Amino acid sequence: MLSVLRVHLPSDIPIVGCELSPYVLLRRPDKTVTTDDVPESAPLDGHFLRYKWYRIQSDRKVAVCSVHPSEQATLQCLGCVKAKIPVAKSYHCSPKCFSDAWQHHRVLHDRAASAVNENGNEEEEIFGRFNSTGSGVISASLTGSASSTSLTNGSTPLYPTAVTQRSGGETWFEVGCSKTYTPTTDDIGHVLKFECVVIDAETKLPVGQPNTLLTSRVIPAPSPSPRRLISVGGADMMGQLDSDGRLSSSGTFTVLSYNILSDSYASSELYSYCPSWALSWPYRRQNLLREIVGYRADIVCLQEVQCDHFDEFFAPELDKHGYQALYKRKTNEVYSGNIHTIDGCATFFRRDRFSHVKKYEVEFNKAAQSLTEVAVQTTQKKVALNRLVKDNVALIVVLEAKFTNQGADNPGKRQLLCVANTHVNVQQELKDVKIWQVHTLLKGLEKIAASADIPMLVCGDFNSVPGSAPHSLLAMGKVDPLHPDLLVDPLAILRPHSKLTHQLPLVSAYSAFLRGIGLGLEQQRRRMDPATNEPLFTNCTRDFIGTLDYIFYTADSLTVESLLELLDEDSLRKDTALPSPEWSSDHIALLAEFRCVPRTRH
């Protein structure tokens, strides 16, 4: 007889909007044990499985901590309540949690105070006496029974209030009848129950006892404060990127570049500081999708996109938002695992803004094989291939704009745009391989530029910090022959050094924060390194913090209008790094708004 041995969830913390898919272990009539489900439409030996999901609801209302959403809240910030900040952001699980989060939390107060100040001086009453220096906060205890009040000048003063709790029994509400279930906002604060039972196909009656599991309380999906688009051209264009629409005019377009962290790399061993539920792919994919869609970029360049996730999730989901998708999977010469989990580069563009003209796929392995055939002695070919043959790729897409190019010298001229999306080899000891891959890509782009008068964008994760040889080649068009990275060249593929040049007038988009004019730039400049003209970081883990991601553009044909604001370390919670419950990659997204301009000769 068919029987259920065990059911469990990869993570017992359910999050609103993230599908729950239990693991069901079966014993079949032939005594074999399997994880395959028996569909109701095809019963096995006269039996099938029935699934039920219940929400366990009681009279007691439960709030969850905004910082540690798996914990029950015990404190509420009264400043948030008075300022009408979303109530979910006001809850904390302990005084220490409140104190540790204050530097980040006070940003909500500051923004609310600024908004109030536009209509009067009400913020002085709410914030001025307590929050101007961060030395005092008002909070309310949600769990204390005392009715006395107190206010101190410490970092976590308490303002306890009495809370009335009613006793009562629990009620179970059936909320689903399939194996999977996606929690809704109605489930927040409640425990879910999953039930699986064998059913006799003829009598439709249960056989044996049902197997059940209980989850933790459902938590809301963490929602980081939206990042703003900030003008660098002097116009007052600073504002929110949200569903109200883009800030760009008809003659501009936006480009997003983002390494989203492949699920195959998102291990608890590597990112032990991130809660397991926040590392799970069902959670991360929804959080990443919300973030990406929220930026409303015209062109989206993603790296570390698994091929199965591209086919099954990103392509169909972004299609719903008007994007056409193109993809290049990494080659698998050095990969022996599941071919479906190999990652690659994915480029999306809005159909109402661009049309697809041409696609080029760059496989650095093929270029490596060609190089070794010509430039490496026969006795060294195997060694050369072992060093150069990696699985990295680049995806180059030529698009035609459908919008009016207000900045062009000939408004009626067909406006093309070339977008390169790449992910360079990660191994830090292979400095020669990194610079060779970047050089190979740039030479390919030079050929495209020679055949067409076309603006270019070069986006991606280059796994190279500012000042490295690959970055110098991109930003300066050449590499100093005495650059220390060139000392690592066992195959002599970087000699003579004069070959490490290109003629594309590339400039890093984010350098515009240091040379631009406009509101909000002073804060962004503090998040930039003036020595390299790049952000202080785009990748932030416990083991490394630095810049690896870039958006380069041809400065003779494009100009930067605005940039997505950078994050600072304080905004990433001082006790964690990336990924986190708020941000689901170990990289941050970069976004730039461009305008085509009449081409200038260099």
C-alpha positions as CSV (number, residue, x, y, z in Angstrom):
1,M,0.0,0.0,0.0
2,L,1.2,3.5,-0.7
3,S,2.2,5.4,2.4
4,V,3.8,8.7,3.4
5,L,6.9,8.4,5.4
6,R,7.8,12.0,6.0
7,V,7.0,15.6,5.0
8,H,9.1,18.6,5.6
9,L,9.9,22.1,4.2
10,P,13.4,23.3,3.2
11,S,12.7,26.3,5.5
12,D,10.0,26.4,8.1
13,I,9.7,30.2,8.0
14,P,7.0,31.2,5.4
15,I,7.2,34.6,3.7
16,V,4.3,36.4,2.0
17,G,4.5,35.9,-1.8
18,C,7.0,33.0,-1.7
19,E,5.8,29.6,-2.7
20,L,6.0,26.8,-0.1
21,S,6.7,23.4,-1.7
22,P,7.0,20.6,0.9
23,Y,9.3,17.6,0.4
24,V,7.2,14.4,0.5
25,L,8.9,11.0,1.0
26,L,6.8,8.1,-0.1
27,R,6.9,4.3,0.3
28,R,5.4,2.6,-2.8
29,P,3.6,-0.7,-2.8
30,D,6.8,-2.4,-4.0
31,K,8.5,-1.1,-0.8
32,T,10.7,1.3,-2.8
33,V,11.1,4.8,-1.3
34,T,10.8,7.8,-3.5
35,T,10.1,11.5,-3.5
36,D,7.9,11.4,-6.5
37,D,4.3,12.5,-5.9
38,V,1.4,10.4,-7.0
39,P,-1.0,12.6,-9.0
40,E,-4.7,12.3,-8.3
41,S,-5.4,11.8,-12.0
42,A,-3.1,8.7,-12.1
43,P,-3.6,6.7,-8.8
44,L,-1.0,4.1,-8.0
45,D,-2.4,0.7,-6.8
46,G,-5.8,2.3,-6.2
47,H,-4.5,5.2,-4.1
48,F,-3.5,8.9,-4.5
49,L,-2.4,11.7,-2.3
50,R,-4.5,14.6,-1.0
51,Y,-2.9,17.8,0.2
52,K,-4.4,20.5,2.5
53,W,-3.1,23.8,3.8
54,Y,-4.6,25.5,6.9
55,R,-4.1,28.8,8.6
56,I,-4.2,28.5,12.4
57,Q,-5.8,31.7,13.7
58,S,-6.4,32.7,17.3
59,D,-7.8,35.7,19.0
60,R,-4.3,36.9,19.8
61,K,-2.8,39.4,17.4
62,V,0.9,39.0,16.8
63,A,3.3,41.5,15.3
64,V,6.7,40.5,13.8
65,C,10.0,42.3,14.1
66,S,10.9,44.6,11.2
67,V,14.6,43.7,11.5
68,H,14.3,40.0,12.4
69,P,11.0,39.0,10.8
70,S,11.2,35.5,12.2
71,E,10.9,36.9,15.8
72,Q,7.8,38.2,17.5
73,A,7.8,42.0,18.1
74,T,8.0,43.3,21.7
75,L,8.6,47.0,21.0
76,Q,7.0,49.6,18.7
77,C,8.6,52.9,17.8
78,L,6.1,55.6,18.6
79,G,7.9,58.1,16.3
80,C,6.9,55.8,13.4
81,V,3.3,55.8,14.5
82,K,3.1,59.6,14.8
83,A,4.9,60.1,11.5
84,K,2.5,57.6,9.8
85,I,5.4,55.4,8.6
86,P,4.2,51.9,7.6
87,V,3.4,50.2,10.8
88,A,5.4,47.0,9.9
89,K,8.6,49.0,10.0
90,S,8.0,50.2,13.5
91,Y,8.2,46.8,15.3
92,H,11.3,45.4,17.0
93,C,11.9,42.2,18.9
94,S,14.1,43.6,21.8
95,P,15.7,46.8,23.1
96,K,19.0,45.7,21.6
97,C,17.4,45.1,18.2
98,F,16.0,48.6,18.4
99,S,19.3,50.1,19.4
100,D,21.3,48.3,16.8
101,A,18.9,49.2,14.0
102,W,18.6,52.9,15.1
103,Q,21.2,54.3,12.6
104,H,19.3,52.7,9.7
105,H,15.9,53.2,11.2
106,R,16.3,56.9,11.8
107,V,16.5,57.4,8.0
108,L,12.7,56.6,7.9
109,H,12.2,59.3,10.5
110,D,14.4,61.8,8.6
111,R,12.5,61.2,5.4
112,A,9.1,61.5,7.1
113,A,10.3,64.7,8.9
114,S,11.4,66.2,5.5
115,A,8.0,65.4,4.0
116,V,6.2,67.0,7.0
117,N,8.4,70.1,6.9
118,E,7.1,70.9,3.4
119,N,3.7,71.5,5.0
120,G,4.8,73.0,8.3
121,N,7.0,72.5,11.3
122,E,5.2,69.5,12.8
123,E,8.4,67.5,12.6
124,E,9.9,69.5,15.5
125,E,7.3,68.1,17.8
126,I,7.7,64.5,16.6
127,F,11.4,64.3,15.9
128,G,13.3,67.4,16.9
129,R,13.4,66.7,20.7
130,F,14.4,63.1,20.4
131,N,16.0,62.2,17.1
132,S,18.2,65.2,16.0
133,T,21.3,63.5,17.4
134,G,20.1,59.9,17.6
135,S,20.6,60.0,21.4
136,G,17.0,59.4,22.4
137,V,14.0,57.4,21.1
138,I,10.5,56.8,22.2
139,S,9.2,53.3,22.0
140,A,6.3,51.3,23.3
141,S,6.4,47.9,24.9
142,L,4.0,45.5,23.2
143,T,4.5,42.7,25.8
144,G,4.8,44.4,29.2
145,S,1.8,44.5,31.5
146,A,2.8,47.6,33.4
147,S,1.0,50.9,32.7
148,S,3.8,53.1,33.9
149,T,5.9,55.2,31.5
150,S,9.5,56.2,31.3
151,L,11.7,58.1,28.9
152,T,15.5,58.2,29.0
153,N,18.3,59.7,26.9
154,G,19.9,56.4,26.3
155,S,20.0,54.7,22.9
156,T,17.1,52.4,23.7
157,P,14.7,54.0,26.2
158,L,11.4,52.3,26.8
159,Y,7.9,53.7,26.9
160,P,5.9,50.7,28.2
161,T,2.1,50.6,27.8
162,A,-0.4,48.0,29.0
163,V,-1.7,45.6,26.4
164,T,-4.9,43.7,26.8
165,Q,-4.9,40.1,25.6
166,R,-8.0,38.0,25.2
167,S,-7.9,34.2,25.7
168,G,-9.6,32.0,23.2
169,G,-9.3,28.8,21.2
170,E,-7.6,28.4,17.8
171,T,-9.5,28.2,14.5
172,W,-8.2,26.4,11.5
173,F,-9.0,27.9,8.1
174,E,-8.4,25.8,5.0
175,V,-6.4,28.0,2.6
176,G,-5.2,25.6,-0.1
177,C,-5.8,22.1,-1.5
178,S,-2.6,21.6,-3.6
179,K,0.9,20.5,-2.7
180,T,2.2,24.1,-2.9
181,Y,0.9,27.2,-1.2
182,T,1.9,30.9,-1.5
183,P,1.2,32.8,1.8
184,T,-0.8,36.0,1.5
185,T,-1.0,39.1,3.7
186,D,-3.9,37.6,5.5
187,D,-1.5,34.9,6.8
188,I,0.9,37.3,8.4
189,G,1.5,36.4,12.1
190,H,-0.2,33.1,11.8
191,V,1.1,29.5,11.8
192,L,0.3,27.4,8.7
193,K,-0.3,23.7,8.8
194,F,0.4,21.3,5.9
195,E,-1.4,18.0,5.7
196,C,-0.7,15.0,3.4
197,V,-2.8,11.8,3.5
198,V,-3.2,8.7,1.3
199,I,-6.7,8.4,-0.2
200,D,-8.4,5.3,-1.4
201,A,-9.2,6.0,-5.1
202,E,-12.5,4.0,-4.9
203,T,-14.0,5.0,-1.6
204,K,-12.3,8.5,-1.5
205,L,-11.6,7.9,2.2
206,P,-8.3,8.4,4.0
207,V,-6.1,5.4,4.5
208,G,-4.1,5.7,7.7
209,Q,-3.2,8.8,9.6
210,P,-2.4,12.1,7.8
211,N,1.2,13.4,7.9
212,T,1.4,17.0,9.0
213,L,3.8,19.8,9.6
214,L,3.5,23.2,11.3
215,T,5.4,26.3,10.0
216,S,6.6,29.2,12.0
217,R,4.5,32.3,11.8
218,V,4.2,33.9,8.4
219,I,6.3,37.0,8.0
220,P,5.9,39.9,5.5
221,A,8.5,40.1,2.8
222,P,11.1,42.6,3.9
223,S,10.9,45.8,1.9
224,P,14.1,47.9,1.7
225,S,13.7,51.7,1.2
226,P,13.6,52.3,-2.6
227,R,16.8,53.6,-4.1
228,R,16.4,57.0,-5.9
229,L,17.4,58.1,-9.3
230,I,19.6,61.2,-9.0
231,S,20.3,63.7,-11.8
232,V,23.9,64.5,-12.5
233,G,23.2,67.1,-15.2
234,G,22.0,69.9,-13.0
235,A,18.2,69.5,-13.5
236,D,16.1,68.8,-10.5
237,M,15.2,65.2,-11.4
238,M,15.8,63.5,-8.0
239,G,12.8,61.2,-7.1
240,Q,11.5,57.8,-6.5
241,L,11.7,54.9,-8.9
242,D,8.3,53.3,-8.5
243,S,5.1,52.3,-10.3
244,D,4.2,55.9,-10.8
245,G,6.5,55.9,-13.9
246,R,10.0,56.7,-15.1
247,L,11.6,60.0,-14.7
248,S,13.2,59.8,-18.1
249,S,12.0,61.9,-21.0
250,S,11.2,60.5,-24.4
251,G,14.8,61.0,-25.7
252,T,16.5,59.1,-22.8
253,F,16.7,55.5,-21.8
254,T,17.8,53.6,-18.7
255,V,20.2,50.6,-18.4
256,L,20.4,48.3,-15.4
257,S,23.3,45.9,-14.6
258,Y,23.0,43.4,-11.8
259,N,24.7,40.2,-10.7
260,I,21.8,38.5,-9.0
261,L,23.8,35.6,-7.3
262,S,23.1,32.2,-8.8
263,D,21.2,29.8,-6.5
264,S,24.0,27.2,-7.1
265,Y,26.4,29.6,-5.3
266,A,24.1,30.8,-2.6
267,S,25.1,28.3,0.1
268,S,24.7,28.7,3.9
269,E,28.4,27.9,4.3
270,L,29.4,30.8,2.1
271,Y,26.8,33.2,3.5
272,S,26.3,32.0,7.0
273,Y,25.3,35.5,8.2
274,C,22.2,35.4,6.0
275,P,19.1,33.6,7.4
276,S,18.4,30.4,5.5
277,W,14.9,31.4,4.6
278,A,16.4,34.6,2.9
279,L,18.9,32.5,1.0
280,S,16.2,30.1,-0.4
281,W,15.5,30.5,-4.1
282,P,11.7,30.8,-3.7
283,Y,12.3,33.8,-1.5
284,R,15.2,35.3,-3.5
285,R,13.6,35.0,-6.9
286,Q,10.5,37.0,-5.8
287,N,12.6,39.6,-4.0
288,L,14.9,40.0,-7.0
289,L,11.9,40.2,-9.4
290,R,10.3,42.9,-7.3
291,E,13.5,44.9,-7.2
292,I,14.3,44.5,-10.9
293,V,10.7,45.4,-12.0
294,G,10.7,48.3,-9.6
295,Y,13.6,50.0,-11.4
296,R,11.6,50.1,-14.6
297,A,14.8,50.0,-16.7
298,D,14.5,50.0,-20.5
299,I,17.4,47.6,-20.8
300,V,18.3,45.0,-18.1
301,C,21.6,43.2,-18.0
302,L,21.8,40.3,-15.5
303,Q,24.7,38.1,-14.6
304,E,24.7,34.7,-12.8
305,V,21.3,33.7,-14.2
306,Q,20.9,29.9,-14.1
307,C,19.6,28.6,-17.4
308,D,16.7,26.8,-15.7
309,H,15.7,30.0,-13.8
310,F,15.9,32.0,-17.0
311,D,13.6,29.6,-18.9
312,E,11.2,28.9,-16.0
313,F,11.1,32.2,-14.2
314,F,12.8,35.4,-15.4
315,A,11.9,35.2,-19.1
316,P,8.2,34.5,-18.5
317,E,7.9,36.9,-15.6
318,L,9.6,39.8,-17.3
319,D,7.6,39.1,-20.4
320,K,4.5,40.0,-18.4
321,H,6.1,43.4,-17.8
322,G,6.8,44.0,-21.5
323,Y,10.4,42.7,-21.8
324,Q,11.9,40.6,-24.6
325,A,14.7,38.3,-23.4
326,L,18.0,37.1,-24.8
327,Y,20.3,34.7,-23.0
328,K,23.8,33.2,-23.3
329,R,24.7,30.3,-21.0
330,K,28.3,29.8,-19.9
331,T,30.1,27.0,-21.7
332,N,30.4,23.8,-19.8
333,E,33.9,22.6,-20.7
334,V,34.9,23.0,-17.0
335,Y,31.6,22.1,-15.5
336,S,30.6,18.5,-14.6
337,G,27.4,19.1,-12.6
338,N,23.8,19.6,-13.7
339,I,23.8,21.3,-17.0
340,H,20.5,23.0,-16.2
341,T,22.0,24.9,-13.3
342,I,24.9,26.5,-15.3
343,D,24.5,30.2,-15.1
344,G,25.0,32.9,-17.8
345,C,24.2,36.4,-19.0
346,A,20.6,37.5,-19.7
347,T,19.7,40.8,-21.4
348,F,16.1,42.1,-21.4
349,F,14.7,45.1,-23.2
350,R,11.3,46.8,-23.3
351,R,9.5,46.0,-26.5
352,D,7.8,49.5,-26.5
353,R,11.2,51.2,-26.4
354,F,13.5,49.0,-28.5
355,S,13.5,46.3,-31.2
356,H,16.0,43.5,-31.6
357,V,18.4,43.9,-34.6
358,K,21.3,41.5,-34.0
359,K,22.8,39.2,-31.4
360,Y,26.5,38.2,-30.9
361,E,27.6,35.5,-28.5
362,V,31.2,35.6,-27.2
363,E,32.6,32.3,-25.9
364,F,36.1,33.1,-24.5
365,N,36.9,29.4,-24.8
366,K,36.8,29.5,-28.6
367,A,39.0,32.6,-28.6
368,A,41.4,30.7,-26.2
369,Q,41.6,27.8,-28.6
370,S,42.3,30.1,-31.6
371,L,45.0,31.9,-29.6
372,T,46.8,28.7,-28.6
373,E,46.7,27.4,-32.1
374,V,48.5,30.5,-33.4
375,A,50.6,31.9,-30.5
376,V,51.5,29.0,-28.3
377,Q,54.1,26.3,-29.0
378,T,52.9,22.8,-29.5
379,T,54.5,21.5,-26.3
380,Q,52.7,24.3,-24.3
381,K,49.2,24.0,-25.9
382,K,47.8,21.7,-23.2
383,V,49.1,24.0,-20.4
384,A,47.8,27.0,-22.2
385,L,44.3,25.6,-22.7
386,N,44.1,24.4,-19.1
387,R,44.8,28.0,-18.0
388,L,42.8,29.9,-20.5
389,V,39.8,27.7,-21.1
390,K,37.2,28.9,-18.6
391,D,33.4,29.0,-19.0
392,N,33.0,32.8,-19.2
393,V,30.9,34.4,-21.9
394,A,29.6,37.7,-23.1
395,L,26.3,38.6,-24.8
396,I,26.3,41.5,-27.3
397,V,22.9,42.8,-28.5
398,V,22.3,45.5,-31.1
399,L,19.0,47.3,-30.6
400,E,17.1,49.9,-32.5
401,A,15.4,52.7,-30.5
402,K,11.7,53.3,-31.1
403,F,11.6,56.6,-29.3
404,T,12.6,60.0,-30.6
405,N,16.3,60.8,-30.3
406,Q,16.1,64.5,-29.3
407,G,19.8,64.8,-29.0
408,A,20.9,63.4,-32.4
409,D,22.2,65.6,-35.2
410,N,19.7,64.0,-37.5
411,P,16.3,63.3,-35.7
412,G,15.0,61.1,-38.5
413,K,18.1,58.9,-38.5
414,R,17.8,55.3,-37.4
415,Q,19.2,55.1,-33.9
416,L,21.0,51.9,-33.1
417,L,22.6,50.9,-29.7
418,C,25.1,48.2,-28.9
419,V,24.8,46.6,-25.4
420,A,27.5,44.2,-24.2
421,N,26.7,42.1,-21.0
422,T,29.5,39.9,-19.6
423,H,30.8,38.1,-16.5
424,V,34.6,37.8,-16.3
425,N,36.4,35.0,-14.6
426,V,36.4,35.2,-10.8
427,Q,39.7,33.5,-9.9
428,Q,41.9,36.3,-8.5
429,E,45.2,34.5,-9.2
430,L,44.4,34.4,-12.9
431,K,45.1,38.1,-13.6
432,D,46.3,37.3,-17.1
433,V,43.1,35.5,-17.9
434,K,41.0,38.4,-16.7
435,I,42.7,41.0,-18.8
436,W,42.8,38.7,-21.8
437,Q,39.0,38.1,-21.6
438,V,38.3,41.9,-21.3
439,H,40.7,42.6,-24.2
440,T,39.1,40.0,-26.3
441,L,35.6,41.5,-25.7
442,L,36.8,45.0,-26.5
443,K,38.4,43.9,-29.8
444,G,35.1,42.3,-30.7
445,L,33.2,45.5,-29.9
446,E,35.8,47.5,-32.0
447,K,34.8,45.4,-35.0
448,I,31.2,46.2,-34.5
449,A,31.9,49.9,-34.1
450,A,34.0,49.9,-37.3
451,S,31.0,48.5,-39.3
452,A,28.4,50.9,-37.9
453,D,28.2,54.4,-36.3
454,I,26.7,53.1,-33.1
455,P,26.8,54.1,-29.4
456,M,28.0,51.3,-27.1
457,L,27.4,50.2,-23.5
458,V,29.6,47.6,-21.8
459,C,28.0,46.2,-18.6
460,G,28.7,43.4,-16.2
461,D,30.6,41.9,-13.4
462,F,34.2,42.1,-14.4
463,N,35.6,40.6,-11.1
464,S,38.2,43.4,-11.2
465,V,38.6,46.2,-8.8
466,P,39.3,49.8,-9.9
467,G,42.9,50.4,-10.8
468,S,43.4,46.7,-11.9
469,A,44.6,46.0,-15.4
470,P,41.1,45.1,-16.8
471,H,39.6,48.3,-15.3
472,S,42.5,50.4,-16.7
473,L,42.0,48.9,-20.1
474,L,38.3,49.7,-20.0
475,A,38.5,53.2,-18.5
476,M,41.8,54.4,-20.1
477,G,42.0,52.5,-23.3
478,K,45.4,51.1,-22.4
479,V,47.4,49.5,-19.6
480,D,50.6,50.8,-18.2
481,P,53.4,48.4,-19.3
482,L,54.7,48.5,-15.7
483,H,51.3,47.6,-14.2
484,P,51.8,44.8,-11.6
485,D,48.9,42.7,-13.0
486,L,51.0,42.2,-16.1
487,L,53.7,40.4,-14.1
488,V,51.4,37.4,-14.0
489,D,51.7,36.2,-17.6
490,P,53.0,32.6,-17.6
491,L,51.8,32.0,-21.2
492,A,53.3,35.3,-22.5
493,I,49.9,36.2,-24.0
494,L,50.0,39.8,-22.8
495,R,53.3,40.6,-24.6
496,P,54.0,42.9,-26.2
497,H,52.1,45.2,-23.9
498,S,51.3,47.7,-26.7
499,K,48.6,45.3,-27.9
500,L,46.6,45.9,-24.7
501,T,44.8,48.9,-26.2
502,H,41.5,49.8,-27.8
503,Q,40.0,52.8,-29.5
504,L,36.5,53.0,-27.9
505,P,36.0,56.2,-25.9
506,L,34.7,54.4,-22.9
507,V,33.8,56.1,-19.6
508,S,32.4,54.7,-16.4
509,A,28.9,55.9,-15.9
510,Y,29.2,56.3,-12.1
511,S,32.1,58.6,-12.5
512,A,29.5,61.2,-13.3
513,F,28.7,61.5,-9.6
514,L,32.1,63.1,-9.1
515,R,31.9,65.5,-12.0
516,G,28.2,66.2,-12.2
517,I,26.1,69.0,-10.8
518,G,22.7,68.8,-9.1
519,L,20.8,68.0,-5.9
520,G,21.7,65.0,-3.8
521,L,25.3,64.6,-5.3
522,E,27.2,65.5,-2.1
523,Q,25.9,62.4,-0.3
524,Q,26.7,60.2,-3.3
525,R,30.2,61.6,-3.6
526,R,30.9,60.4,-0.1
527,R,30.1,56.9,-1.4
528,M,32.6,57.2,-4.2
529,D,36.4,56.8,-4.3
530,P,37.9,60.0,-5.7
531,A,41.1,58.2,-6.5
532,T,39.5,55.8,-8.9
533,N,36.2,57.7,-9.9
534,E,34.3,54.5,-9.0
535,P,31.8,53.5,-6.1
536,L,33.4,52.4,-2.9
537,F,31.7,49.1,-3.4
538,T,29.3,47.1,-5.5
539,N,30.0,43.8,-3.8
540,C,29.7,43.5,-0.1
541,T,30.2,40.2,1.9
542,R,31.8,39.3,5.2
543,D,35.1,38.5,3.4
544,F,35.2,41.2,0.7
545,I,34.0,44.7,0.1
546,G,34.8,46.5,-3.1
547,T,33.8,47.4,-6.7
548,L,33.5,44.7,-9.3
549,D,30.6,45.8,-11.4
550,Y,30.5,48.6,-14.0
551,I,28.5,50.3,-16.7
552,F,30.8,51.8,-19.3
553,Y,29.5,54.0,-22.2
554,T,31.0,55.6,-25.3
555,A,31.3,59.2,-24.3
556,D,31.4,60.5,-27.9
557,S,27.8,59.4,-28.5
558,L,26.1,59.1,-25.1
559,T,25.8,61.3,-22.0
560,V,24.8,60.4,-18.5
561,E,21.6,62.1,-17.3
562,S,21.0,60.4,-13.9
563,L,22.2,57.5,-11.8
564,L,20.7,55.1,-9.3
565,E,21.9,56.2,-5.8
566,L,24.6,54.1,-4.2
567,L,24.2,52.3,-0.9
568,D,26.4,52.9,2.1
569,E,27.7,50.3,4.6
570,D,25.4,51.8,7.3
571,S,22.3,51.1,5.2
572,L,23.3,47.4,5.0
573,R,22.7,46.7,8.7
574,K,25.9,46.8,10.7
575,D,25.6,43.2,11.8
576,T,25.2,41.7,8.3
577,A,26.5,41.9,4.8
578,L,25.0,40.9,1.4
579,P,22.9,39.0,0.7
580,S,20.4,39.9,3.4
581,P,16.6,39.6,3.8
582,E,16.3,43.0,2.2
583,W,18.8,42.6,-0.7
584,S,18.9,39.2,-2.3
585,S,22.3,39.3,-4.0
586,D,25.8,39.9,-2.7
587,H,26.1,42.6,-5.4
588,I,24.1,45.8,-5.7
589,A,22.3,46.9,-8.9
590,L,23.7,49.7,-11.0
591,L,21.4,51.8,-13.2
592,A,22.2,54.8,-15.4
593,E,20.0,57.0,-17.6
594,F,21.5,58.0,-20.9
595,R,20.8,60.4,-23.8
596,C,22.2,60.0,-27.3
597,V,24.2,63.0,-28.4
598,P,25.8,64.1,-31.7
599,R,28.9,62.0,-32.2
600,T,32.2,64.0,-31.6
601,R,35.4,63.0,-33.2
602,H,38.5,62.1,-31.1
